[in-house]
Amino acid sequence: MPHLVIHQKKLTPALVQTLIGLCPFGAISEQNGQLVIGSGCRLCRQCVKAGEGAVELCGDAPAAAVDKSLWRGIAVFAELRGSEVHPVVPELIGKALELRESCPQPVWAVLVGHGCHDAARELAHYGADAVYVYDDPLLDGFDPQRYTACLSDFIVRQHPAAVMVGATMLGRSLAPRTAARFRTGLTADCTRLEMRENSDLVQIRPAFGGNIMARILTPHARPQFCTVRYRVFDRAARRSTPAGPVISLPLPGAALSSGTEIIKRLDRPQEVDISEAERIVAVGRGVRDQRGLELARRLARALDAQLACSRPMVESGAFDPRRQIGLSGRTVKPSLLIALGISGSVQFAAGMGGAECIIAINQDAAAPIMRLAHIAVEGDLYQILPALLERIEKGEATHA
Ligand SMILES: Cc1cc2nc3c(=O)[nH]c(=O)nc-3n(C[C@H](O)[C@H](O)[C@H](O)COP(=O)(O)OP(=O)(O)OC[C@H]3O[C@@H](n4cnc5c(N)ncnc54)[C@H](O)[C@@H]3O)c2cc1C
């Protein structure tokens, strides 16, 4: 087990203060003249780097070298939604095509399901060099074990350097299972991706409550797994002709059996999905009562927009969690987002960066949302909204 050892004799009073001050977790303290590492330590190694030899990391197993030249290609898992490919898939292919500009290699899509050849032929128009398909009645509907067996089989055959999976309910189950089989790393909910010439994937995502953007690497293992939420990247353009062939692969032996027996399938009721909304009216803590909520609802109706919210509105019980935008909510990419009484915290903004036009109504000109917005309206929403609604409802303004 890796752990830190402090060589007390190498410490000077100045170094002690430096180490205490630099620990991002407040885990270093001085007790009875000794420097002590507390239970808050996350082994970030900042103190090892700055400790001038006084702090040593012990028991860290040397990483086995991986021959990166044997791992080439970017595989995109092509999740099905009904008989069609989930809309996150063309977005992942778009990003994979961009990544290979810095590290030339093939881009593949991998489809698992039953009766999915039409979906595969359609997917071939989005730029992947080949679409690989596992199509079998046993793969009708998501079975984690069978799907993991298929994706693992693909990895063993093709040796991709990176595997990209949508951060959907299915993807969040499939990606970690498959990554664990290959004893490799997985970064969930990446918001940016870059690729180095040696095929190392730089996986960038908010961390520590959105206070930093972490750049995460998997330099000692392959393949590198990442999940990406819907609406984070731009879709690959559809081409008039397929970019590559559709290749059928046989069901691997490991997918023949499963510990899950499907007894009955129930159709889930259609869920609200603010990620797909073209127009959004988002409500924050500045909307403090039923009157404010009714104004927001009227605005949403008038603009044919979906209602969404910041986290405090979910915590207060006013909104369903599926309507929350942000780091711990959904990512949205509407053409219009109107933020009512929202301050624009980093955690909220992490979910709305792709909006084409943001209009903020806030009484505090210094609120971060006012800098992020394309149109910032300073004032009391309880005064602005009735006047705006009157004009919209009279037909004097067709959109805000
Ligand atoms: C790990 C972690 C994850 C998080 N994830 C999310 C997330 O996914 N989504 C999220 O939203 N938050 C998230 N948060 C919470 C986040 O830090 C903020 O607390 C939250 O976004 C604030 O919501 P708000 O803007 O509605 O409220 P406030 O920050 O309280 O802002 C209210 C705003 O309304 C304005 N206002 C008040 N009255 C009026 C009025 N009459 N007219 C006009 N303006 C008015 C105020 O000037 C203020 O700017 C997370 C926090 C953590 C630690």
The ligand as a Tripos MOL2 file, in Angstrom:
@<TRIPOS>MOLECULE
LIG
   53    58     1     0     0
SMALL
NO_CHARGES

@<TRIPOS>ATOM
      1 C1        -20.0920   19.0150   -5.3530 C.3       1 LIG1
      2 C2        -21.1240   20.0580   -5.6630 C.ar      1 LIG1
      3 C3        -21.9140   19.8690   -6.7810 C.ar      1 LIG1
      4 C4        -22.8770   20.8280   -7.0980 C.ar      1 LIG1
      5 N1        -23.6390   20.6430   -8.2050 N.ar      1 LIG1
      6 C5        -24.5140   21.6000   -8.5800 C.ar      1 LIG1
      7 C6        -25.2730   21.4620   -9.7710 C.ar      1 LIG1
      8 O1        -25.1970   20.4560  -10.4810 O.2       1 LIG1
      9 N2        -26.1200   22.4660  -10.0910 N.ar      1 LIG1
     10 C7        -26.2700   23.6020   -9.3230 C.ar      1 LIG1
     11 O2        -27.0630   24.4860   -9.7030 O.2       1 LIG1
     12 N3        -25.5760   23.7300   -8.1940 N.ar      1 LIG1
     13 C8        -24.7210   22.7660   -7.7870 C.ar      1 LIG1
     14 N4        -24.0260   22.9180   -6.6340 N.ar      1 LIG1
     15 C9        -24.3810   24.0690   -5.7530 C.3       1 LIG1
     16 C10       -23.6990   25.3580   -6.1970 C.3       1 LIG1
     17 O3        -22.4670   25.4750   -5.5490 O.3       1 LIG1
     18 C11       -24.5480   26.6170   -5.8340 C.3       1 LIG1
     19 O4        -24.8200   26.6030   -4.4460 O.3       1 LIG1
     20 C12       -25.8580   26.7000   -6.5960 C.3       1 LIG1
     21 O5        -25.6500   26.5660   -7.9720 O.3       1 LIG1
     22 C13       -26.5210   28.0640   -6.3120 C.3       1 LIG1
     23 O6        -27.8010   28.0780   -6.8760 O.3       1 LIG1
     24 P1        -28.5170   29.4620   -7.2390 P.3       1 LIG1
     25 O7        -27.7010   30.1820   -8.2420 O.co2     1 LIG1
     26 O8        -29.9250   29.1250   -7.5780 O.co2     1 LIG1
     27 O9        -28.5660   30.2050   -5.8240 O.3       1 LIG1
     28 P2        -27.7240   31.5040   -5.2670 P.3       1 LIG1
     29 O10       -26.2790   31.2070   -5.4500 O.co2     1 LIG1
     30 O11       -28.2610   31.7120   -3.9390 O.co2     1 LIG1
     31 O12       -28.1220   32.6310   -6.2720 O.3       1 LIG1
     32 C14       -29.3510   33.2580   -6.2780 C.3       1 LIG1
     33 C15       -29.2340   34.4420   -7.2220 C.3       1 LIG1
     34 O13       -30.5090   35.0490   -7.3820 O.3       1 LIG1
     35 C16       -30.3340   36.4510   -7.4510 C.3       1 LIG1
     36 N5        -31.6200   37.0540   -7.0340 N.ar      1 LIG1
     37 C17       -32.2000   37.0080   -5.7980 C.ar      1 LIG1
     38 N6        -33.3850   37.6230   -5.8250 N.ar      1 LIG1
     39 C18       -33.5580   38.0750   -7.0890 C.ar      1 LIG1
     40 C19       -34.5910   38.8160   -7.7430 C.ar      1 LIG1
     41 N7        -35.7020   39.1930   -7.0910 N.pl3     1 LIG1
     42 N8        -34.4340   39.1350   -9.0410 N.ar      1 LIG1
     43 C20       -33.3220   38.7690   -9.7270 C.ar      1 LIG1
     44 N9        -32.3050   38.0750   -9.1520 N.ar      1 LIG1
     45 C21       -32.4320   37.7210   -7.8550 C.ar      1 LIG1
     46 C22       -29.1960   36.7500   -6.5130 C.3       1 LIG1
     47 O14       -28.5610   37.9730   -6.8630 O.3       1 LIG1
     48 C23       -28.2920   35.5400   -6.7410 C.3       1 LIG1
     49 O15       -27.3170   35.8180   -7.7400 O.3       1 LIG1
     50 C24       -23.0660   21.9770   -6.2700 C.ar      1 LIG1
     51 C25       -22.2480   22.1540   -5.1690 C.ar      1 LIG1
     52 C26       -21.2940   21.2030   -4.8520 C.ar      1 LIG1
     53 C27       -20.4250   21.4300   -3.6600 C.3       1 LIG1
@<TRIPOS>BOND
     1     1     2 1
     2     2     3 ar
     3     2    52 ar
     4     3     4 ar
     5     4     5 ar
     6     4    50 ar
     7     5     6 ar
     8     6     7 ar
     9     6    13 1
    10     7     8 2
    11     7     9 ar
    12     9    10 ar
    13    10    11 2
    14    10    12 ar
    15    12    13 ar
    16    13    14 ar
    17    14    15 1
    18    14    50 ar
    19    15    16 1
    20    16    17 1
    21    16    18 1
    22    18    19 1
    23    18    20 1
    24    20    21 1
    25    20    22 1
    26    22    23 1
    27    23    24 1
    28    24    25 2
    29    24    26 1
    30    24    27 1
    31    27    28 1
    32    28    29 2
    33    28    30 1
    34    28    31 1
    35    31    32 1
    36    32    33 1
    37    33    34 1
    38    33    48 1
    39    34    35 1
    40    35    36 1
    41    35    46 1
    42    36    37 ar
    43    36    45 ar
    44    37    38 ar
    45    38    39 ar
    46    39    40 ar
    47    39    45 ar
    48    40    41 1
    49    40    42 ar
    50    42    43 ar
    51    43    44 ar
    52    44    45 ar
    53    46    47 1
    54    46    48 1
    55    48    49 1
    56    50    51 ar
    57    51    52 ar
    58    52    53 1
@<TRIPOS>SUBSTRUCTURE
     1 LIG1         1 GROUP 0 **** ****
